[in-house]
Amino acid sequence: MTPRRRALLTLVKIVDLTVVAFSFVIAVAATAPDMASWLEVLEMRIKLHNVFFVVAYLGCWHLALNGCGLYRSYRLSALTRELRDLGIAMVVAVAPLILLSRPLRFQYVTPQFVWAFSGAAFIGLAVERRLLRAFGRRVRRYGRNLTRVVIVGDGNAALDLMAQLARREDLGYEILEVVETGGQADRNASGAVVGRVAMLLEQQPIDELFVVLPLDASQSLIRTLIAICEEQGITVRVMAQVAALHWARAIPDEIEGQPVLTIHTGPPDSLRLVAKRAIDIGGAVAGLAVFGLLLVVIAIVVKLDSAGPIFFAQERVGLNRRRFRAYKFRTMTVGAEQMQAALEPLNEANGPVFKIEHDPRVTRAGKWLRRLSLDELPQLMNVLKGEMSLVGPRPLPVRDVNRIDVRWHKRRFSVKPGITCLWQVNSRLPEFDEWIRSDMEYIDNWSLALDLKILMKTIPAVLSGQGAH
């Protein structure tokens, strides 16, 4: 590590601890019961044991931040990865404070203080790090604080990476040389590549080595290059050419220090999914509270309209093809499922799904419930149980799933099914291909903003009744 890099990293550590200290003071001032004003915090007498505690606790924060990898390079990482690491570090650092509050008689450590301190520290560190990284990107665009790299790769793949790094000036990579393997996996060719890399490492300072090689034919060479760089403390970035990814995305993980390349098609586990789950729980609870009286009225109407149970539970297929029982208000006569085989010739939907506009099995009350989608309200219980989400592809019955014969259509099971979806607010027509395209569009472009947009469009779409049957 160069002296300049070491100085910048030290600055980041100092700023991190400063943010933590200010968050601590703010949380005490905001939540301490015996504080009449914020100025009283500054007027408090500083005792020696308090000074020792603060220094030790800031040291605890430093160990947590460092242990969670917050001081490694995030140049090629997504924002969510740094926020995830920051959240883990915050939990690790706050836990000792909670555990020691009673033995050391820290009266200010109340539940309100813990939430205030955790929130202020997380937000403060996240904003501080975003600002520092934005400043770093601007500095790198002017040719300062560059990372010197060598690329080892096979022909076009190595040249493509060089072009990508050259276009991203904000990443700050200075490419010293591209060592081409020539597509040869024999021992002589590998020896020449290793010799050239070793010579470059001896002749000039190099920060990182990029390896762009297929894993199946180049494992021996990759292992040798990693061993050489590991001995000299040089970072190696392996761009594993496993397969061409059309829809999936890859994220790096590790098990016991061994690298693992995770390839996923749905939204990755992140803070955004945690927020989505929180919205689901809050929305389901609010929905059951707001529509409580309406649910009772519908139950009475269903019971008086036709003989049979109030609710209808059917096995549906959800996330990763796990089956669950979805709840609805009963809108058909008893024994409707057994009658479906005889009605198959009347199916108006394309593809594996079954839909009839004037289904003879639907009751009088069921027609209105289906038109306004009020029969779906009991699925708020499925949302609370975690089997469904407020927004997601509609859950299909087992009968329909078994008839899906196009492999990529099954990618809809990579996310939780929902009460409402993009297809429902845009079309609701029984065109399965259009339905699947809407589901794929939702999965590929998922965000919390898209979920909120779909929720806002759901009520007008339901009231219009277009395509609902």
Secondary structure as UniProt FT lines:
FT   HELIX           3..31
FT   TURN            33..34
FT   HELIX           39..43
FT   HELIX           48..67
FT   TURN            68..71
FT   TURN            75..76
FT   HELIX           79..100
FT   TURN            101..105
FT   TURN            107..108
FT   HELIX           111..141
FT   TURN            142..143
FT   STRAND          147..153
FT   HELIX           156..167
FT   HELIX           169..171
FT   STRAND          173..180
FT   TURN            182..183
FT   HELIX           187..203
FT   STRAND          208..212
FT   HELIX           215..232
FT   STRAND          235..238
FT   STRAND          249..255
FT   TURN            256..257
FT   STRAND          258..264
FT   HELIX           271..290
FT   HELIX           292..305
FT   STRAND          311..317
FT   HELIX           319..321
FT   STRAND          323..329
FT   TURN            334..335
FT   HELIX           336..343
FT   HELIX           344..346
FT   TURN            357..358
FT   TURN            360..361
FT   HELIX           364..371
FT   TURN            372..373
FT   HELIX           374..379
FT   HELIX           380..384
FT   TURN            385..386
FT   STRAND          389..391
FT   STRAND          396..397
FT   HELIX           398..401
FT   TURN            402..403
FT   HELIX           407..414
FT   STRAND          418..420
FT   HELIX           422..426
FT   HELIX           432..444
FT   HELIX           448..464
FT   TURN            465..467
//
